């Protein structure tokens, strides 16, 4: 009986130490980096990753490129125009080498039009590579890299909304 009590006491002490350590680690991690508005907007957009493409779409049933951006910013009460062409007139222009998480990237991808007709939202910059979320007609809502030749060649400008 005494061995059982000692064993239970030992387990109790062991488990209480474990939870204390994780609580300390959690608090020290959250203090080191505060969550920004850009983090929240990007998190909103990432919820739609994998959603199929639908022209004019703004729901989980289907999204287009400006729909992803429109909904992601709108969830944080930041009003943007609905189309990429008009979104490109909002915010402050930023050099591609100076973009940050939450900035918008604009492209001309149609051969028929000489206007901006595609937008992506910068999700992260990692090892000098710019990654962005957007919707394509063939693959739906995906993350791409500006290091891809297609996106480099069709890039027009970047803007900061936040």
C-alpha positions in Angstrom: 0.0 0.0 0.0 2.8 2.4 0.9 4.5 1.7 -2.4 1.3 2.6 -4.3 1.0 5.9 -2.4 4.7 6.7 -3.1 4.2 5.8 -6.8 1.1 8.0 -7.1 2.9 10.8 -5.3 5.8 10.4 -7.7 3.6 10.5 -10.8 1.8 13.6 -9.4 5.1 15.4 -8.9 6.4 14.4 -12.3 3.2 15.5 -14.1 3.0 18.8 -12.3 6.6 19.6 -13.2 5.9 18.9 -16.8 3.0 21.2 -17.1 4.8 24.0 -15.3 7.7 23.8 -17.9 5.4 23.9 -20.8 3.5 26.9 -19.3 6.8 28.7 -18.9 7.9 27.9 -22.5 4.5 29.0 -23.8 4.7 32.4 -22.1 8.3 33.1 -23.1 7.5 32.3 -26.7 4.4 34.5 -26.9 6.3 37.5 -25.4 9.0 37.2 -28.0 6.8 37.9 -31.0 3.5 39.9 -31.0 0.8 39.1 -33.5 0.4 41.8 -36.1 -2.5 42.8 -38.3 -0.6 41.3 -41.2 -0.3 38.0 -39.4 -4.1 38.0 -38.9 -4.9 38.9 -42.5 -2.6 36.2 -43.8 -4.1 33.7 -41.4 -7.5 34.6 -42.7 -6.3 34.0 -46.3 -4.7 30.7 -45.4 -8.1 29.3 -44.3 -9.0 29.2 -48.0 -5.9 27.3 -49.2 -7.2 24.5 -51.4 -10.5 26.1 -52.2 -11.4 25.7 -55.9 -11.4 28.6 -58.3 -14.6 30.4 -59.1 -14.8 33.7 -61.0 -16.3 36.3 -58.6 -16.2 33.8 -55.7 -15.7 34.9 -52.1 -16.7 31.7 -50.2 -15.4 28.2 -49.5 -17.4 27.0 -52.5 -15.1 29.0 -54.8 -12.7 32.0 -54.9 -11.0 34.1 -57.4 -7.7 35.9 -56.7 -9.2 39.2 -55.6 -11.9 37.3 -53.6 -9.2 35.8 -51.4 -7.7 39.2 -50.7 -11.0 41.0 -50.3 -12.3 38.5 -47.8 -9.1 38.3 -45.8 -8.8 42.0 -45.3 -12.6 42.4 -44.9 -12.6 40.0 -42.0 -10.5 42.6 -40.2 -12.7 45.5 -41.2 -10.3 46.7 -43.9 -12.3 47.7 -46.9 -10.8 47.1 -50.4 -12.2 47.3 -53.8 -13.5 43.9 -55.1 -11.3 43.7 -58.3 -7.5 43.4 -58.5 -7.4 46.3 -61.0 -8.9 48.7 -58.5 -7.1 47.2 -55.5 -3.9 48.2 -57.2 -4.8 51.8 -56.6 -5.0 51.4 -52.8 -2.2 51.6 -50.3 1.4 52.7 -50.7 3.7 51.4 -53.5 6.6 49.3 -52.3 9.7 48.0 -54.1 9.6 44.2 -54.6 12.7 43.8 -52.5 11.1 45.6 -49.6 7.7 43.8 -49.4 6.6 42.3 -46.1 4.0 39.8 -44.9 0.6 41.2 -45.7 1.6 43.3 -48.7 -0.2 42.8 -52.1 1.5 41.8 -55.3 -0.1 42.7 -58.6 0.3 41.1 -62.0 -0.8 41.4 -65.7 -1.4 37.8 -66.7 -3.9 38.2 -69.6 -2.5 38.6 -73.1 -5.8 40.3 -74.1 -5.6 43.1 -71.6 -2.8 45.5 -70.7 -4.3 46.1 -67.2 -3.6 44.6 -63.8 -5.8 41.5 -63.5 -4.3 39.3 -60.8 -3.4 39.8 -57.1 -1.6 37.9 -54.4 -1.1 38.4 -50.7 2.5 38.0 -49.3 2.4 35.2 -46.8 6.1 35.1 -45.8 9.6 35.9 -46.9 11.9 33.1 -46.3 15.6 33.0 -47.3 15.0 35.9 -49.6 12.1 34.2 -51.4 8.7 35.9 -51.4 5.7 33.5 -51.0 2.2 34.6 -51.7 -1.3 33.2 -51.6 -3.7 33.7 -54.6 -6.2 31.8 -56.7 -5.5 30.3 -60.1 -8.1 29.0 -62.6 -6.4 25.6 -62.8 -5.4 24.9 -59.1 -7.6 27.1 -57.0 -6.2 28.9 -53.9 -2.5 28.1 -53.7 0.8 29.5 -52.4 3.4 30.4 -55.0 6.8 32.0 -55.0 8.0 35.1 -56.8 11.1 33.1 -57.7 9.0 31.3 -60.3 9.7 32.7 -63.8 6.0 33.1 -64.7 5.4 35.4 -61.7 8.6 37.3 -62.2 7.7 38.0 -65.8 4.1 39.1 -65.1 4.7 41.2 -62.0 3.7 44.8 -62.1 3.9 46.3 -58.6 3.5 45.7 -54.9 1.6 47.8 -52.4 1.3 48.0 -48.6 -2.3 48.4 -47.3 -1.6 47.9 -43.6 
